[in-house]
Amino acid sequence: MLSALQPPRTATRPVERRRHHRMKVVLLGRYMLPNRMEYPCQTIDISPGGLHLAAPARANPGDRVIVYLEHLGRIEGTCVRTTMEGFAMTITATSRKREKFTAQLTWLANREELGLPEDRRHERIVPRNPRAVVTMDDGTEHVVRIVDISLSGTAFTTDLDLPMNTPLRIGSTPAKIVRRFDGGYAAEFRFPLSADLLDENLEL
């Protein structure tokens, strides 16, 4: 009789532990550990509350980590555990930024699952002010014209002769030359830009 009066037990703990659905989205990026060392990384899966990274140098549980991912920009958080591939971390963000991050993440996951083409309208902008100053490693400066800007890089026109992988600064943004086209170059930023910055008023 007593057992009939007791409410049935429900296994709710595993559901509560993982509040956010993880999405298999593979993005390239870089991350910085507390000792300020930087390394390349690749996401294994992401949720609005955390991410799992394939990383050459593991963070320790409790370490604060800064990650820059293509399409998503800067992400801050704390390492919660190490894994065979690298480590998993939480994401620290305001509710507004988390909502925007969730929308971006959902779009990326749907694009990969459905094989949708990249929506270039959201990934590249033409700045209102196309003029920029490129600074070389030796300190020399050259004025160039920006063709367009994405989160991961920019294209610009110039008469300069620049070998592949030439390091430079475009405005105040560190980058390197990755491709040549007729009349100019494509450069990849050292760290992807934050999605919050990407609009036609952006100046590098």
C-alpha positions in Angstrom: 0.0 0.0 0.0 2.8 2.4 0.9 4.5 2.0 -2.5 1.2 2.9 -4.3 1.1 6.2 -2.5 4.6 7.2 -3.5 5.0 9.1 -6.8 7.0 7.3 -9.4 10.6 8.3 -9.8 11.6 9.9 -13.1 15.1 10.0 -14.5 15.4 13.7 -15.1 19.0 14.4 -14.2 20.5 13.4 -17.6 18.0 15.7 -19.3 18.8 18.6 -17.0 22.6 18.3 -17.4 22.5 19.0 -21.1 20.2 21.9 -21.6 21.3 22.7 -25.2 21.1 20.5 -28.2 24.5 19.9 -29.7 24.9 20.4 -33.5 27.5 18.7 -35.7 28.9 21.9 -37.2 32.6 21.9 -38.3 34.2 25.3 -38.3 37.9 26.3 -38.4 39.3 28.8 -36.0 42.0 29.7 -33.5 42.0 29.8 -29.7 44.0 31.4 -26.9 44.9 29.8 -23.6 45.5 31.7 -20.3 49.2 31.8 -21.1 48.4 33.8 -24.2 49.6 31.0 -26.6 47.5 30.7 -29.7 46.7 27.5 -31.6 44.5 26.5 -34.6 41.4 24.5 -33.9 38.3 22.9 -35.4 34.9 22.4 -33.9 33.5 18.9 -33.4 30.1 19.9 -32.2 28.6 23.1 -30.9 25.5 24.1 -28.8 24.4 27.6 -27.7 25.9 26.7 -24.3 29.2 25.1 -25.2 31.5 23.6 -27.8 33.8 20.7 -28.3 37.1 21.5 -30.0 39.7 19.4 -31.7 42.8 21.2 -30.5 46.6 20.5 -30.4 47.1 22.0 -27.0 44.5 21.1 -24.3 43.1 23.6 -21.9 42.8 22.5 -18.2 39.4 22.3 -16.6 38.7 25.8 -15.2 40.9 27.6 -17.7 39.4 30.6 -19.4 39.6 30.2 -23.2 39.0 32.7 -26.0 38.1 31.2 -29.4 37.7 32.8 -32.8 35.6 30.8 -35.2 34.8 31.4 -38.9 31.2 32.7 -39.3 30.8 33.1 -35.5 33.6 35.3 -34.5 34.9 35.7 -30.9 33.6 33.3 -28.2 34.7 33.2 -24.6 34.2 30.5 -22.0 35.7 28.1 -19.6 37.1 24.6 -20.2 35.0 22.0 -18.4 36.8 18.8 -19.5 39.6 17.4 -21.7 38.8 14.8 -24.4 40.8 12.6 -26.8 40.5 15.2 -29.5 41.0 18.3 -27.4 38.7 19.8 -24.9 35.1 20.9 -24.2 34.2 24.4 -22.9 31.2 26.4 -21.9 30.2 29.6 -23.6 29.9 32.9 -21.6 27.6 35.4 -23.3 24.8 37.8 -22.6 21.3 36.6 -23.4 21.1 38.8 -26.4 24.4 37.6 -27.8 23.4 34.0 -27.1 20.1 34.4 -29.1 22.1 35.8 -32.0 24.6 33.0 -31.7 21.8 30.4 -31.6 20.3 31.8 -34.8 23.7 31.8 -36.6 24.4 28.2 -35.4 21.0 27.0 -36.6 21.6 28.5 -40.0 25.0 26.9 -40.3 23.7 23.5 -39.1 20.9 23.6 -41.7 23.2 24.7 -44.4 25.5 21.7 -43.8 22.7 19.2 -43.4 20.8 20.4 -46.5 23.8 21.2 -48.6 22.6 24.8 -49.1 25.0 27.2 -50.8 26.6 30.0 -48.7 24.4 33.1 -48.4 27.0 35.6 -49.6 24.7 38.5 -48.7 25.3 37.7 -45.1 28.9 36.7 -45.4 30.4 39.5 -47.5 29.8 43.3 -47.4 31.0 46.2 -49.5 32.2 48.9 -47.2 31.0 52.5 -47.6 34.6 53.7 -47.2 36.7 51.4 -49.5 40.0 53.2 -48.7 42.4 51.3 -46.4 46.0 51.5 -45.5 48.1 48.3 -45.7 51.1 48.2 -43.4 53.9 45.7 -44.2 56.3 44.0 -41.8 59.0 46.6 -42.5 56.6 49.4 -41.5 56.0 50.7 -45.1 52.4 51.8 -45.8 50.3 51.6 -49.0 46.8 52.8 -49.7 44.6 50.1 -51.2 40.9 49.9 -52.2 38.7 47.3 -50.4 36.5 45.2 -52.7 34.6 43.4 -50.0 34.9 42.0 -46.4 33.8 38.8 -44.8 34.3 37.5 -41.3 37.4 35.6 -42.3 39.1 37.9 -44.8 39.0 40.7 -47.4 39.7 41.3 -51.0 41.5 44.5 -52.1 42.9 46.0 -55.3 46.5 47.3 -55.5 49.5 47.5 -57.9 51.8 45.9 -55.2 53.6 42.7 -55.9 52.8 40.5 -52.9 53.9 36.8 -52.6 51.5 34.3 -51.1 51.4 34.2 -47.2 52.9 37.7 -47.0 52.0 39.0 -43.5 50.5 42.5 -43.3 48.0 44.7 -41.5 45.0 46.0 -43.2 44.1 49.1 -41.1 44.6 47.6 -37.7 43.6 44.1 -38.6 46.5 41.5 -38.9 46.2 39.3 -42.0 48.1 37.4 -44.7 47.9 37.1 -48.5 46.2 33.8 -49.5 45.1 34.4 -53.2 45.9 36.6 -56.1 43.3 37.8 -58.7 43.5 40.2 -61.6 44.2 43.6 -60.1 44.5 42.6 -56.4 44.6 40.1 -53.6 42.5 38.1 -51.1 43.8 38.3 -47.6 42.8 36.1 -44.6 42.5 37.7 -41.2 44.6 36.3 -38.4 41.4 36.0 -36.4 37.9 36.0 -37.8 35.9 39.2 -37.1 33.0 39.2 -34.8 29.7 38.9 -36.6 28.5 42.0 -34.7 31.0 44.1 -36.6 30.2 43.0 -40.1 28.2 45.8 -41.8 28.8 48.4 -44.5 30.2 50.9 -41.9 33.1 48.6 -41.0 36.6 50.0 -41.3 39.4 47.5 -40.8 
